[in-house]
């Protein structure tokens, strides 16, 4: 606990994994997160300026709650005690070596080795007003007062024949509270070496001590089982007991100076602020921040806004975590067979507590009217309902009537789903039975199949979005489709292996199935066929989740990988390794985060969807792809991440270049604009329309700038006299120049390569094409051979089935221009008849496809589906 002079408020530094979180006391809001250390923090202390944190044998000092400014290396064993001391910091390791460090120079000021047999240091304290002195407590029970400056042992206290666990300075000078393993607390005056008072707790060793400084003479002491005792120091008796303040040992405890507030934390992953404002001196929880005290077993996003994650843990609780702010987190409590009896007994002695939740389903449709969450418990036949808005367990216990009085052995609920309207819960049992219950009343509404739905245990149940179908998966390897209302069996399909779980994406009707042989399949519930199979994992598949649009299936397995499968392409597009296997996955309904929980890990980790922020190449990964280990996300920014170059190149988007023709049997059109080919036949009409009615007369007038002859002395150009004595003789030599197209066609006759003339023709405009085609006939300066070559070029286009519309347009124009020439030449007529049959075949094939498509389209439009 630290006081900030300028802010005039208290802050709380807490070790969370590898970093230090700083909370303000008045709201318990997270104000700062330090940079992460290489390993989990095991020891924490703070002075006015710095926070000291150690892992293993290395000590770090954080400044401004964030960056590491000092590192102290020199211990050979793990550090287990820290004590800031003015300009120095004292650390003690488990080998019993005490080192005094100079903070600024990071050098050792003093090192003292104690003999473990006679004095094993177990507690350190700097008594107030004692200059350069520290008090050490030992596992042998004795205390020693040392002067660090002169390195002298000033005094030894004989102790109380029990190991010292904690030392705490009392508000009075010279007075120290000593906590012992035996459960005794000794309030001792170290100046005169006399005991002022002695208390005893019955809950085991003393883990922490704190004194109230707001005018009440009260001392609080923590215990290993989570109880806190408050002692009145004037009356020398117990004031009250706060039982189950934490569900595990009290790790840290401090009263806020001058205020009736006690802050405690424990290994149950909770910080609590208690206020003492009630009668009898007992405290009540004012504010708290807590997570699971045992690893979560299943997480699911709740609702459609992507802001709440429901999480069930091995500690038996169901909690809701907010992705927006910690203040919106809430705990729905523990499951209980009988709530009233549980409350009377308290947490520790509660025999009515339900085992941890294994599977749950939630729906928000009617959550303000009745319970919206239904959950299965480990090895338990009864399913419980939970109310999100009341943040408590619901009213109903769902189980078949024949098990009303007695709890059967070996029969338990294995799968559960809730309808999208929130009215019905479907529960599958280990016997193969599937039941439906009403969520509002908890009444049993029937079961599927005569006796049971499946021969083996139910591995998954799912209801579609419209309450039409219910899908059940049994361990014998069958998936069955039932009518939801009438409970008739509609369809049954056999799987290649026994399924371990199913997951339905309601919007798209896609069912993900995980198998015991570590493969994943995707089934379309419309066609009831398996449409994708992914044999990608090498360990049991723990969980699956779909992206909101149903395009990705993300799976996690015991082989420590998290894989993303792209369903349209059927490819693996992302894969990464984590240190500990992901137990449960859930993707946000808004698609921005993937949440994961891991083996032996209390946290829920959020992964950002990179495709929202930048262009990400979703190319399939190669078959021999080796995933790299990714560090789990933490609350602080990752330091110095340098992306390797090969990763950069792999993520570049490769532009898809469409090939000239997708398949040889397909008819392909050219990508030319319509204006280039559509009006070739009606060019003469267009020219006639565009012809001016009267040629424009140019008025004779002097130019604005009279042209000059280039040279040093400017001279004007003499005006040209118009002479009408132009020759009427046409120079055929000029006209007879062969065009490039003509030359290409001539060459193609011998080489049989027609791509060059075609490419040339594609670059020309409509009127230029007409001129080129006119010039092919003998009267236009062409020849019969070139006309034959042109027809063969069209034949090649029809053969290869590309530029289909160009072939039609060019041929039509050719026939229009040269019909007479064609009919008089037998070689051309023969080529034309060959083209005719070719055209006929291609067109009939196309027409059939068109008609088929149009027929289906008309039926879809008109039929009453």
C-alpha positions in Angstrom: 0.0 0.0 0.0 1.6 3.4 -1.1 0.6 7.0 -0.5 1.0 9.5 -3.4 1.7 12.9 -1.9 0.7 15.0 -4.9 -2.4 13.0 -5.8 -3.3 12.8 -2.1 -4.5 9.2 -2.4 -3.5 5.7 -1.7 -2.5 3.2 -4.3 -2.2 -0.6 -4.1 0.6 -2.5 -5.9 -0.3 -6.1 -6.7 1.8 -8.8 -8.3 -0.3 -10.3 -11.2 1.7 -13.0 -12.9 4.8 -11.4 -14.4 3.8 -7.7 -14.0 2.8 -5.4 -11.2 -0.7 -3.9 -11.4 -1.4 -0.6 -9.6 -4.9 0.1 -8.3 -6.3 3.2 -6.7 -7.9 2.4 -3.3 -10.9 4.7 -3.6 -12.4 2.9 -6.7 -10.1 -0.2 -7.1 -9.6 1.0 -10.7 -6.5 -0.2 -12.6 -4.3 2.9 -13.1 -1.0 1.4 -14.2 0.5 -1.9 -15.4 4.3 -2.4 -15.2 6.3 -4.0 -18.0 6.5 -7.8 -17.8 9.4 -9.6 -16.1 10.7 -12.8 -17.6 9.1 -15.0 -14.9 6.2 -14.8 -12.4 6.8 -12.4 -9.5 7.3 -14.2 -6.2 8.1 -11.3 -3.8 6.9 -7.7 -3.7 7.7 -4.6 -1.6 7.6 -0.8 -2.1 9.0 2.4 -0.7 8.0 6.0 -1.4 9.5 6.0 -4.9 10.0 2.5 -6.2 8.3 -0.9 -6.3 10.6 -3.8 -5.7 9.7 -7.2 -7.3 11.7 -10.3 -7.4 11.5 -13.6 -9.2 13.9 -16.5 -8.6 17.2 -14.9 -7.5 16.9 -11.5 -9.3 15.5 -8.3 -7.8 14.1 -5.5 -10.0 13.0 -2.0 -9.1 10.1 -0.3 -11.0 9.8 3.4 -11.2 6.5 5.2 -12.1 4.7 1.9 -11.7 6.0 0.9 -15.1 9.6 0.5 -16.3 12.4 -1.4 -14.6 15.1 1.1 -13.5 17.3 -1.1 -11.4 18.3 -4.7 -11.4 20.1 -6.3 -8.5 21.9 -9.6 -9.2 24.0 -11.4 -6.7 21.8 -14.0 -4.9 22.5 -17.6 -5.5 19.1 -18.8 -4.4 15.5 -17.6 -4.6 14.7 -14.4 -2.8 11.8 -14.8 -0.3 12.0 -11.6 1.9 12.3 -7.9 0.8 12.5 -4.8 3.0 13.1 -1.3 1.6 15.3 0.7 3.9 15.9 4.3 3.1 18.4 4.5 0.2 18.9 0.8 0.5 16.9 -2.4 0.0 17.4 -5.6 2.0 16.8 -9.0 0.4 17.0 -12.4 2.0 17.2 -15.7 0.0 16.2 -19.2 1.0 19.9 -20.1 1.5 19.8 -17.6 4.5 22.0 -15.0 2.9 21.0 -11.4 3.7 22.2 -8.7 1.2 21.8 -4.9 1.7 21.8 -3.2 -1.7 22.6 0.4 -2.5 19.6 1.3 -4.7 21.2 3.9 -6.9 24.6 2.2 -7.6 23.0 -1.3 -7.6 26.0 -2.5 -5.6 26.1 -4.7 -2.5 26.6 -2.6 0.7 26.7 -5.5 3.0 26.2 -9.3 2.9 25.5 -11.4 6.0 25.4 -15.2 6.0 23.4 -16.8 8.7 23.7 -20.4 9.8 20.4 -22.2 8.9 20.7 -24.5 11.9 20.8 -21.7 14.5 19.1 -18.8 12.8 17.0 -19.3 9.6 15.6 -15.8 8.7 11.9 -15.9 8.2 10.8 -12.3 8.8 12.4 -8.8 8.4 11.2 -5.5 9.9 12.7 -2.0 10.3 11.3 -0.7 13.6 10.2 2.9 13.4 12.7 5.5 14.7 15.5 2.9 15.0 18.2 4.4 12.9 20.1 1.9 10.7 18.6 -1.0 12.5 16.6 -4.0 11.4 14.8 -6.7 13.4 15.0 -10.3 12.0 12.7 -13.2 13.0 13.8 -16.8 12.6 12.3 -20.3 12.1 13.9 -21.2 15.5 11.8 -18.6 17.2 14.5 -16.2 18.3 14.7 -12.5 17.1 17.8 -10.5 16.4 18.3 -6.7 16.2 21.1 -5.7 13.9 22.8 -2.4 13.1 23.3 -2.6 9.4 25.7 0.4 9.1 28.2 -1.0 11.5 27.3 -4.7 10.8 26.8 -5.5 14.5 24.3 -7.8 16.3 22.9 -5.5 19.0 20.5 -7.8 20.8 19.1 -11.3 20.6 15.5 -12.0 21.8 15.1 -15.6 23.0 11.7 -15.9 21.4 8.7 -18.1 22.2 9.8 -21.6 21.0 7.8 -21.3 17.8 8.9 -20.1 14.4 8.2 -16.5 13.5 6.1 -16.0 10.4 5.5 -12.3 10.4 6.7 -9.1 12.1 4.6 -5.9 12.1 5.3 -2.4 13.5 2.6 -1.3 15.9 1.4 2.4 15.9 3.3 2.8 19.2 7.1 3.3 19.1 9.2 0.3 20.3 6.2 -2.0 20.0 6.2 -4.9 17.5 3.6 -7.6 16.8 5.2 -11.0 16.2 3.1 -13.7 14.4 4.1 -17.3 15.2 3.5 -20.7 13.5 1.7 -21.9 16.6 -1.1 -19.3 16.0 0.1 -17.0 18.8 0.5 -13.2 18.3 2.9 -11.6 20.7 2.7 -7.8 21.1 6.3 -7.1 22.3 8.2 -4.1 23.5 11.7 -4.4 21.9 13.2 -1.6 23.9 12.7 -3.3 27.2 12.3 -6.9 25.8 9.0 -7.4 27.5 5.8 -8.9 26.2 2.8 -6.6 26.5 0.1 -9.0 25.5 -0.4 -12.4 23.9 -3.3 -13.6 21.7 -4.0 -17.0 20.2 -5.8 -17.9 17.0 -7.1 -21.5 16.4 -6.7 -21.5 12.6 -3.0 -22.2 12.3 0.0 -20.0 11.7 -0.4 -16.2 11.5 0.0 -15.1 7.8 -0.4 -11.3 8.1 -0.9 -8.7 10.8 -2.2 -5.1 10.4 -3.1 -2.3 12.9 -5.9 0.2 12.7 -4.7 3.8 12.9 -8.0 5.8 12.8 -8.5 6.1 16.6 -9.6 2.5 17.3 -7.1 0.2 19.0 -7.7 -2.8 16.8 -5.3 -5.4 15.4 -6.2 -7.7 12.5 -4.5 -11.1 11.9 -4.9 -13.4 8.9 -4.9 -17.1 8.8 -4.0 -19.9 6.2 -7.7 -20.8 5.8 -8.9 -17.3 4.9 -10.4 -16.2 8.2 -9.5 -12.9 9.8 -9.6 -12.2 13.6 -9.9 -8.7 14.9 -8.4 -8.1 18.4 -9.3 -5.2 20.7 -5.9 -4.1 22.2 -7.3 -2.1 25.1 -9.7 -4.9 26.3 -7.1 -7.5 25.3 -9.7 -9.8 23.8 -11.1 -10.8 20.4 -13.4 -8.2 19.0 -14.9 -10.2 16.1 -14.1 -12.8 13.5 -14.5 -12.3 9.7 -14.8 -15.9 8.6 -14.2 -16.8 4.9 -12.8 -13.4 4.1 -10.9 -15.3 1.4 -11.3 -18.9 0.4 -7.5 -19.5 0.7 -4.7 -18.2 2.9 -4.6 -14.4 3.5 -1.4 -13.3 1.7 -1.4 -9.6 2.4 -3.2 -7.3 4.7 -3.1 -3.6 5.5 -5.3 -0.9 7.1 -5.4 2.4 5.2 -3.7 4.9 7.5 -6.3 7.1 9.2 -9.3 5.3 7.6 -11.5 2.4 8.7 -10.5 0.4 5.6 -8.8 -2.9 5.5 -7.3 -4.2 2.2 -6.7 -8.0 1.9 -5.7 -10.3 -0.8 -5.1 -14.1 -1.1 -4.3 -16.9 -3.4 -8.0 -17.1 -4.4 -7.2 -14.4 -6.9 -9.1 -11.6 -5.1 -8.5 -8.2 -3.7 -11.1 -7.0 -1.2 -11.5 -3.6 0.6 -13.4 -4.0 3.9 -15.0 -1.0 5.6 -15.6 -1.0 9.4 -18.7 1.1 9.8 -21.2 -1.3 11.4 -22.0 -2.3 15.0 -19.8 -4.9 16.7 -16.7 -3.7 14.9 -17.1 -6.2 12.1 -16.2 -5.3 8.5 -18.2 -5.6 5.3 -16.9 -5.7 1.7 -16.9 -2.3 0.2 -15.1 -3.0 -3.1 -13.5 -6.1 -4.6 -11.8 -7.3 -7.7 -11.7 -11.0 -8.2 -11.2 -13.7 -10.8 -11.4 -17.5 -10.6 -9.5 -19.1 -7.7 -9.1 -22.3 -9.8 -8.6 -22.5 -13.6 -11.7 -21.9 -15.8 -13.1 -24.9 -17.6 -15.4 -23.3 -20.2 -15.8 -19.7 -21.4 -18.5 -18.3 -23.8 -19.4 -14.8 -24.9 -22.8 -13.8 -23.5 -25.1 -11.6 -25.6 -24.5 -10.0 -29.0 -22.4 -6.9 -28.1 -19.2 -8.8 -27.4 -18.7 -7.2 -24.0 -19.3 -10.0 -21.5 -17.6 -13.4 -21.3 -19.2 -16.0 -19.0 -16.7 -18.3 -17.4 -17.1 -21.4 -15.4 -14.2 -22.4 -13.2 -13.0 -25.5 -11.3 -13.6 -23.5 -8.1 -17.3 -24.1 -8.7 -18.2 -20.5 -9.5 -19.7 -18.9 -12.6 -18.4 -15.5 -13.4 -18.9 -12.8 -15.9 -15.9 -10.8 -17.2 -16.2 -7.6 -19.1 -13.9 -6.8 -22.0 -14.6 -3.1 -21.5 -13.7 -2.4 -17.9 -13.1 -4.4 -14.7 -15.8 -2.6 -12.8 -18.4 -4.5 -14.9 -17.1 -7.9 -13.8 -19.4 -9.9 -11.6 -19.6 -13.2 -10.0 -22.8 -15.3 -10.2 -21.6 -17.3 -7.2 -21.2 -21.1 -6.6 -23.7 -23.8 -7.4 -25.5 -25.2 -4.4 -28.0 -28.0 -3.9 -29.7 -26.1 -1.2 -29.0 -22.4 -1.0 -30.4 -21.8 2.5 -28.4 -24.6 4.1 -25.2 -23.5 2.2 -25.5 -19.9 3.6 -25.9 -21.2 7.2 -22.8 -23.5 6.9 -20.4 -21.0 5.3 -18.0 -21.8 2.5 -15.6 -24.1 4.3 -18.2 -26.5 5.8 -20.6 -26.4 2.9 -21.6 -30.0 2.0 -24.3 -28.7 -0.3 -21.9 -27.2 -2.8 -22.3 -28.5 -6.4 -19.3 -29.7 -8.3 -17.7 -27.4 -10.9 -19.6 -26.6 -14.1 -18.4 -28.5 -17.2 -20.7 -27.2 -19.9 -23.2 -24.4 -20.1 -25.3 -22.5 -22.6 -26.7 -19.0 -22.3 -29.2 -16.9 -24.2 -30.3 -13.3 -23.7 -33.7 -13.4 -25.4 -35.8 -13.6 -22.1 -33.1 -13.0 -19.5 -35.0 -10.1 -17.9 -38.1 -12.4 -17.5 -36.5 -15.6 -16.3 -33.2 -17.5 -16.1 -31.1 -17.4 -19.3 -28.2 -19.8 -18.5 -28.3 -23.5 -18.0 -25.3 -25.5 -16.8 -24.2 -29.2 -16.4 -22.0 -30.1 -13.4 -19.2 -32.6 -13.2 -20.6 -36.1 -12.6 -24.0 -34.7 -11.6 -27.3 -35.5 -13.1 -29.0 -32.3 -12.2 -28.6 -29.3 -14.5 -28.9 -25.9 -12.8 -30.3 -22.6 -14.2 -28.6 -19.2 -13.5 -29.9 -15.7 -13.8 -27.5 -13.2 -15.3 -29.4 -10.1 -14.3 -29.8 -11.1 -10.7 -26.2 -12.5 -10.7 -27.3 -15.6 -8.9 -28.2 -19.2 -9.3 -31.7 -19.7 -10.7 -34.8 -21.2 -9.2 -34.9 -24.5 -11.2 -33.1 -27.8 -11.0 -33.5 -29.7 -14.3 -33.5 -33.5 -14.0 -35.8 -36.3 -15.1 -38.7 -37.1 -12.7 -37.7 -40.7 -12.1 -34.6 -39.4 -10.4 -36.5 -37.0 -8.2 -35.8 -38.5 -4.8 -32.5 -40.4 -5.2 -29.3 -39.5 -7.0 -28.3 -42.3 -9.4 -24.7 -43.5 -9.5 -22.8 -43.0 -12.7 -25.5 -41.1 -14.6 -24.8 -37.5 -15.3 -25.6 -34.7 -17.6 -23.0 -34.3 -20.4 -24.4 -31.8 -22.9 -26.7 -28.9 -22.8 -28.2 -26.2 -25.2 -30.7 -23.5 -24.9 -33.0 -22.4 -27.7 -32.5 -19.0 -29.4 -35.8 -17.8 -28.0 -34.7 -18.6 -24.4 -37.8 -20.8 -23.7 -36.4 -24.3 -23.7 -33.3 -26.1 -22.4 -32.2 -29.4 -24.0 -30.1 -31.7 -21.8 -28.2 -34.8 -22.8 -27.3 -37.5 -20.3 -24.5 -40.1 -20.2 -27.1 -42.8 -20.7 -28.0 -41.5 -24.2 -31.2 -39.8 -23.1 -32.1 -36.3 -24.3 -34.7 -34.2 -22.4 -36.4 -30.9 -23.0 -37.3 -28.5 -20.2 -39.1 -25.2 -20.0 -36.8 -22.5 -18.8 -39.5 -20.4 -17.2 -41.2 -23.1 -15.1 -38.5 -25.8 -15.1 -41.2 -28.3 -16.2 -40.1 -31.4 -18.2 -41.5 -31.2 -21.7 -40.6 -34.6 -23.1 -37.7 -36.6 -24.4 -36.4 -37.8 -27.7 -36.5 -41.4 -28.9 -38.6 -44.1 -27.2 -36.3 -44.9 -24.2 -33.3 -42.8 -25.2 -32.0 -40.9 -28.2 -28.7 -42.8 -28.5 -27.1 -46.1 -27.5 -24.0 -44.4 -26.2 -23.5 -41.3 -24.0 -24.6 -37.9 -25.5 -21.5 -36.0 -26.6 -23.4 -32.9 -27.8 -26.8 -31.3 -28.4 -27.7 -28.4 -30.6 -30.9 -26.6 -31.6 -31.1 -24.7 -34.8 -32.0 -21.0 -35.0 -35.8 -21.5 -35.7 -36.5 -24.3 -33.2 -37.2 -26.7 -36.2 -34.5 -29.2 -35.7 -32.5 -30.6 -32.8 -29.2 -32.3 -33.5 -27.8 -34.9 -31.1 -24.4 -36.7 -31.2 -23.8 -40.0 -29.5 -20.5 -41.7 -28.5 -21.5 -44.7 -30.7 -20.7 -42.5 -33.7 -24.2 -41.4 -34.9 -25.6 -37.9 -35.4 -29.4 -37.7 -35.3 -31.7 -35.0 -36.5 -35.0 -34.7 -34.7 -38.1 -32.5 -35.2 -38.0 -30.2 -32.2 -41.7 -30.0 -31.6 -43.0 -33.5 -32.5 -39.8 -35.2 -31.4 -39.7 -37.5 -34.4 -36.5 -38.7 -35.9 -35.9 -37.1 -39.2 -32.5 -38.3 -40.3 -29.5 -40.3 -38.9 -26.0 -40.2 -40.2 -23.1 -42.4 -39.3 -19.7 -40.8 -38.6 -16.3 -42.2 -39.3 -15.3 -42.1 -35.6 -16.8 -41.3 -32.2 -17.5 -37.6 -31.8 -16.1 -35.8 -28.7 -18.2 -32.6 -29.2 -20.3 -30.6 -31.6 -20.9 -26.9 -32.1 -23.6 -25.3 -34.2 -23.3 -21.9 -36.0 -27.0 -21.1 -36.0 -27.0 -18.3 -38.6 -25.4 -20.4 -41.3 -26.6 -23.8 -40.3 -23.0 -25.2 -40.1 -22.2 -27.9 -37.5 -18.6 -28.4 -36.3 -17.9 -31.9 -35.1 -14.7 -32.8 -33.1 -13.8 -36.5 -33.1 -11.9 -38.7 -30.7 -9.3 -39.4 -33.5 -8.3 -35.7 -33.2 -9.9 -34.7 -36.6 -12.6 -32.1 -37.2 -15.5 -32.2 -39.6 -18.0 -29.7 -40.7 -21.6 -30.8 -41.5 -24.2 -28.7 -43.4 -27.5 -29.2 -41.6 -29.5 -28.3 -44.8 -28.0 -31.0 -47.0 -27.0 -33.2 -43.9 -23.7 -34.0 -45.6 -20.2 -33.6 -44.3 -18.7 -30.8 -46.4 -15.2 -30.4 -44.9 -12.8 -32.6 -42.9 -9.7 -31.3 -41.3 -7.2 -33.9 -40.0 -4.9 -31.4 -38.4 -4.4 -32.0 -34.6 -2.2 -34.4 -32.7 -4.1 -34.3 -29.4 -7.6 -34.3 -28.0 -9.6 -31.3 -29.3 -10.7 -29.3 -26.3 -12.9 -26.7 -27.9 -14.1 -25.1 -31.1 -15.6 -21.7 -32.0 -16.9 -20.2 -35.2 -16.2 -16.6 -36.4 -19.5 -14.5 -36.4 -19.8 -14.8 -40.2 -19.3 -18.6 -40.1 -16.3 -18.5 -42.5 -13.7 -19.6 -39.9 -13.6 -22.5 -37.5 -11.1 -22.1 -34.7 -10.0 -25.2 -32.8 -7.8 -25.8 -29.8 -6.2 -29.1 -28.8 -4.0 -30.7 -26.2 -1.1 -30.5 -28.7 -0.9 -26.8 -27.5 -1.9 -25.4 -30.9 -4.8 -23.1 -31.9 -5.7 -23.5 -35.5 -8.0 -21.4 -37.8 -9.6 -23.2 -40.7 -11.1 -21.3 -43.6 -14.3 -23.1 -44.4 -15.0 -21.8 -48.0 -11.5 -22.8 -49.2 -11.2 -25.8 -46.8 -7.6 -24.6 -45.8 -5.7 -24.0 -42.6 -5.0 -20.3 -42.7 -3.5 -19.7 -39.2 -1.8 -21.9 -36.6 0.2 -21.0 -33.5 1.6 -22.7 -30.5 1.0 -21.7 -26.8 2.9 -22.8 -23.7 0.0 -24.5 -22.1 -2.9 -26.0 -24.1 -6.1 -24.0 -24.5 -8.9 -25.6 -22.6 -11.7 -23.4 -24.0 -12.1 -20.9 -26.8 -14.8 -18.4 -27.7 -14.9 -15.8 -30.5 -16.6 -12.5 -30.0 -20.0 -12.0 -31.8 -18.5 -8.8 -33.2 -15.5 -10.6 -34.5 -12.8 -8.5 -32.8 -11.5 -10.9 -30.1 -10.8 -14.5 -29.6 -10.8 -15.4 -25.9 -8.9 -18.4 -24.6 -8.3 -20.1 -21.2 -5.4 -22.5 -20.6 -4.4 -25.5 -18.5 -3.5 -24.5 -15.0 -4.0 -20.8 -15.7 -6.5 -18.6 -13.9 -6.7 -15.9 -16.6 -8.8 -15.4 -19.7 -6.6 -14.3 -22.6 -7.9 -12.0 -25.4 -6.4 -12.2 -28.9 -7.0 -9.5 -31.4 -8.3 -10.3 -34.8 -5.5 -8.9 -37.0 -7.7 -8.9 -40.1 -9.7 -6.0 -38.7 -6.8 -3.7 -38.5 -4.7 -4.5 -41.6 -4.7 -6.5 -44.8 -3.8 -10.1 -43.8 -3.1 -12.7 -46.4 -5.4 -15.6 -45.8 -3.4 -17.9 -48.0 -3.4 -21.6 -47.0 -0.4 -22.6 -44.9 2.0 -25.1 -46.4 1.7 -28.8 -45.3 5.1 -28.7 -43.6 4.3 -25.4 -41.7 6.0 -25.3 -38.3 4.0 -23.1 -35.9 6.0 -20.8 -33.6 5.3 -20.5 -29.9 3.4 -17.3 -29.2 3.6 -15.7 -25.7 0.2 -15.4 -24.1 -1.2 -11.9 -24.2 -0.6 -9.8 -21.0 -2.0 -6.6 -19.6 1.0 -4.7 -20.7 2.4 -3.8 -24.1 4.9 -6.4 -25.4 8.5 -5.1 -25.5 10.8 -5.0 -28.5 8.9 -7.3 -30.8 10.9 -7.6 -34.0 8.9 -9.3 -36.7 11.3 -11.6 -38.7 11.6 -10.7 -42.4 10.2 -13.9 -43.7 7.0 -13.3 -41.8 6.7 -9.9 -43.4 6.9 -11.3 -46.9 4.5 -14.1 -46.1 1.8 -11.6 -45.1 2.0 -9.5 -48.2 -1.1 -9.7 -50.3 -0.5 -11.4 -53.6 -2.7 -9.9 -56.3 -4.6 -12.5 -58.1 -4.1 -12.4 -61.9 -6.9 -14.1 -63.7 -5.6 -16.5 -66.4 -6.6 -16.0 -70.1 -9.0 -18.9 -69.8 -10.1 -20.8 -66.6 -10.7 -24.0 -68.4 -10.5 -25.3 -72.0 -14.1 -26.5 -72.0 -15.4 -23.0 -70.9 -16.5 -20.3 -73.3 -14.6 -17.1 -72.3 -15.4 -13.6 -73.4 -12.8 -10.9 -74.0 -12.4 -8.1 -71.5 -12.8 -5.4 -74.2 -15.4 -2.7 -73.7 -18.7 -3.2 -75.7 -18.0 -0.1 -77.9 -15.1 -2.0 -79.6 -17.3 -4.9 -81.0 -21.0 -4.4 -80.4 -21.7 -1.9 -83.2 -19.4 -3.3 -85.9 -22.4 -4.4 -88.0 -24.1 -1.1 -87.9 -21.1 1.2 -88.6 -22.6 2.4 -91.9 -25.8 3.5 -90.1 -23.9 5.3 -87.4 -21.7 7.1 -90.0 -24.9 8.1 -91.9 -26.4 9.5 -88.7 -23.3 11.4 -87.8 -22.7 12.8 -91.3 -23.1 16.6 -91.3 -25.9 17.8 -93.5 -23.8 20.6 -95.1 -20.1 20.8 -95.1 -18.9 23.6 -92.9 -17.6 26.7 -94.7 -14.3 28.0 -93.4 -14.3 31.9 -93.4 -11.2 33.4 -95.0 -9.5 35.5 -92.3 -6.1 36.5 -91.4 -4.5 34.4 -88.6 -4.3 35.9 -85.1 -0.5 35.3 -85.1 1.1 35.7 -88.5 3.4 32.8 -88.9 7.1 33.6 -89.2 10.1 31.8 -90.8 12.5 30.5 -88.2 15.8 32.3 -88.2 17.7 35.2 -86.5 15.9 37.9 -88.5 12.1 37.5 -88.2 10.4 37.2 -91.6 6.7 36.6 -92.3 5.6 33.6 -94.2 4.0 34.5 -97.5 0.4 33.5 -97.8 -0.3 30.3 -99.9 -2.1 31.0 -103.0 -4.8 28.4 -103.5 -4.4 26.6 -106.8 -7.2 24.3 -108.0 -4.9 22.6 -110.4 -4.6 19.4 -108.3 -4.0 16.1 -110.3 -7.1 13.9 -110.6 -4.9 10.8 -111.1 -5.0 8.5 -108.1 -1.6 7.2 -107.1 -2.2 3.5 -106.4 1.3 3.1 -105.1 0.3 5.0 -101.9 -2.9 2.8 -101.4 -1.1 -0.5 -102.0 0.9 -0.3 -98.7 0.1 -3.4 -96.7 -1.1 -2.9 -93.1 0.4 -4.7 -90.1 -2.7 -6.8 -89.7 -2.5 -7.8 -93.4 1.2 -8.8 -93.1 0.4 -10.8 -89.8 -2.4 -12.7 -91.6 -0.1 -13.6 -94.5 2.6 -14.9 -92.1 0.0 -16.9 -90.1 -0.9 -18.9 -93.3 2.5 -20.6 -93.1 3.1 -20.6 -89.3 -0.5 -21.3 -88.3 -0.1 -18.9 -85.3 -3.0 -16.5 -85.2 -2.5 -14.8 -81.8 -0.5 -11.9 -83.3 -3.2 -10.7 -85.9 -5.9 -11.2 -83.2 -4.0 -9.1 -80.6 -3.5 -6.4 -83.2 -7.2 -6.4 -84.1 -8.1 -6.2 -80.4 -6.2 -2.9 -80.1 -8.1 -1.2 -83.0 -11.3 0.9 -82.9 -14.5 -0.1 -84.7 -14.0 2.1 -87.9 -10.4 1.0 -88.2 -11.4 -2.6 -87.9 -13.9 -2.1 -90.8 -11.1 -0.5 -93.0 -8.8 -3.5 -92.2 -11.5 -6.1 -93.1 -12.4 -4.2 -96.3 -8.8 -4.3 -97.4 -8.8 -8.1 -97.3 -10.8 -8.6 -100.4 -9.1 -8.6 -103.8 -10.9 -5.4 -105.0 -9.6 -3.6 -101.8 -6.0 -4.6 -102.5 -6.1 -8.0 -100.7 -6.2 -11.6 -101.8 -8.2 -14.8 -101.4 -5.3 -16.4 -99.3 -5.5 -13.6 -96.8 -9.3 -14.0 -96.5 -8.8 -17.7 -95.9 -6.3 -16.8 -93.3 -8.8 -14.5 -91.6 -11.5 -17.3 -91.6 -8.9 -19.7 -90.0 -8.2 -17.1 -87.3 -11.9 -17.1 -86.4 -11.9 -20.9 -86.5 -9.0 -20.9 -84.0 -10.9 -18.5 -81.7 -13.9 -20.8 -81.8 -11.8 -23.8 -81.1 -10.1 -22.4 -78.1 -13.4 -20.9 -77.0 -12.0 -17.5 -75.9 -12.8 -14.0 -77.1 -16.1 -15.6 -78.0 -18.1 -12.4 -78.6 -15.2 -10.9 -80.7 -15.2 -13.9 -83.0 -19.0 -13.4 -83.6 -18.7 -9.7 -84.2 -15.7 -9.9 -86.6 -17.2 -12.8 -88.5 -20.5 -11.0 -88.9 -18.8 -7.9 -90.3 -16.6 -10.0 -92.6 -19.7 -11.7 -94.1 -21.4 -8.4 -94.5 -18.5 -6.9 -96.4 -17.4 -9.8 -98.6 -20.5 -12.0 -99.2 -20.1 -11.8 -103.0 -16.4 -12.7 -102.9 -17.0 -15.6 -100.6 -19.7 -17.2 -102.8 -17.5 -17.1 -105.9 -14.4 -18.8 -104.2 -14.8 -22.5 -103.5 -11.9 -22.6 -101.0 -13.5 -19.9 -99.0 -16.9 -21.6 -99.2 -15.4 -24.8 -97.8 -13.8 -22.9 -94.9 -17.1 -21.2 -94.2 -19.1 -24.4 -94.0 -16.5 -25.8 -91.5 -16.9 -22.7 -89.4 -20.7 -23.0 -89.5 -20.8 -26.4 -87.9 -18.2 -25.2 -85.3 -20.4 -22.2 -84.4 -23.5 -24.4 -84.2 -21.9 -26.8 -81.7 -20.6 -24.1 -79.4 -23.8 -22.2 -79.5 -26.0 -25.2 -78.7 -23.8 -26.1 -75.7 -24.0 -22.5 -74.5 -27.8 -22.3 -75.1 -28.4 -25.5 -73.1 -26.6 -24.0 -70.1 -28.4 -20.7 -70.4 -31.8 -22.3 -70.5 -31.0 -24.6 -67.6 -29.9 -21.6 -65.5 -32.9 -19.5 -66.5 -35.3 -22.4 -65.7 -33.9 -22.8 -62.2 -34.0 -19.1 -61.7 -37.7 -18.8 -62.8 -38.6 -21.7 -60.6 -36.9 -20.1 -57.6 -38.7 -16.9 -58.2 -42.2 -18.3 -58.7 -42.3 -21.5 -56.6 -43.8 -21.3 -53.2 -40.9 -22.5 -51.1 
